[in-house]
């Protein structure tokens, strides 16, 4: 697990700077809610966990609002029915163990790639850009899902939720990816769906583009003021043509 960046004085973007698409050399994609609609599997595992614990099930809308801060927080939200509550420690330990065992066999049973994603990656991979995935989902769930969705060939690097010591919205995973390719931070773009992605990109000095269809705790992603919002990732690919 890495704990620090190797790039001590990189150039970076400041909020409000125009995105120079011809300068971007690395695009980092969030996974859940940006590339893949994974809530059906997450919700099924959450509700099966609750059934086995003799607790009431949760609805799909709640599940969508609860994605985005890692598996541990998602399980806590499913157990408590609240965004930031802390369930009983023993209950949480039992629930997390159950959820992880269920999710191993259900990481991609019901999930689907969003429209335009594969086409976007195909177009971008044919150019001079580096493509990587940066997610808060831990390994091995991350690689299993990417492979099952047919997206693995497009990524030179995958940064999972336990690759570095801290997760998004901390900039560490983004800096790790940029440093891996030896790039200045102003040469990098994050593509995501949530305020966590925007906060991580701002802290990292990256450009940030967002999609409006993902998991942002029920909030309009425009309120987080990303540099760019695209309705479909094909639009993003066209900007790099």
Order of alpha helices (4+ residues) and beta strands (2+ residues): beta-beta-alpha-alpha-alpha-alpha-beta-alpha-beta-alpha-beta-alpha-beta-alpha-beta-beta-alpha
